[in-house]
């Protein structure tokens, strides 16, 4: 049971909870896969780079941890939220890269 998180609900004293409407909802298979460089591709003393891949529909559950994969898809950087702009810029975290 979840309560309405908006200011209008909380300020108005609403006591009703949110309920999932399964008949009016469409559910889609979704999986986030984190991939990283193979150990022999990483220079000595460096940390392997990693990336998140979002799979939807029939592409979910096609690989397991430890599999070596080749991925084709759309390269889509997404804007990161949280923290100040300058803090993200100084850390090089203006956007998260997804494949």
N, C-alpha and C positions, 0 to 999 in steps of 0.2 A: 504494500500500500504506500503510495507516494502522494504527498501534498503538492498543490500547485506552487511552483517556485517564483511566480511573478510578483512584483510589488503590488499590482492591483488586487490580486487574490489575498495576499497577506494583510494589506492595509484595510481591505473591506471586511475582514473577519470571516472569510469563507472557510468553512470546515469540510467541504467536500474533497474527496480524494480523486486522483486521476486513475482511470481504468483503461486498459488496453482494449481497443475495439478490433478484435481479430477478424471479424467479417469484413470490415472496411479497410483492412491493412493488406499490403502485398509484401511478402517476405522473400528475400533474395539471399542465395548462398553468398557468403563473403569470407575471405581469408586474407590475413596480412602475413606475408612471408618476409623474413629478414634474411638477406643474402650477404655474403662477404667474400672477399678474395680468397683464393686458395693459398695455403701456406707457402708453396714454392714460387708464387707470383709476388710475394711481399719481400721487399729488401730487408736484409738483416738488420735487426734492431727496430724495425717499424711495426706499427699496429695495423692489422688488416682493415681496409676500409669496408664499410657496410652500407646497405641501402634497403629500404622497405619496398616491397612489391605488393600491390593490392590485386587480388584475384576475385573475380565475381562469376557467378553462374556455374557453368560446367567446368571451369578451370580450377575450381577449388579441390583440395585433397588429391592433387596429382603428384605431389612430391612429399617426401618425408625428410626429417632432419638428417643431414649428412650426405644427401644426394648432390651430385654435380649437375647443374642445370644450365641451359642456354635459354634466355628469355628475350622474346620480341614483344614490343608493345609501344605504347604512347609515353613519351617522356613528359611528365607533368609536374613542374615545381609547384608546391603549395605554400601559401603564406603562413608563417608561424605566428601564433598568438602568445601573449604573455611576455612580461618583462618590458622594459623600455626599448625604444627604437635604437638608441645609441648602444645599449648593452648588447642587443642582438647583432648590431653592425660590428662592434668591436670583437665579438666572439665569432664572426663570420656565419651567423645563423639567421640571415635575412629570410631564407626560405629552406624548407626541407625538400629534398629531391626524392621523388617517387618515380618508379619505372612502370 
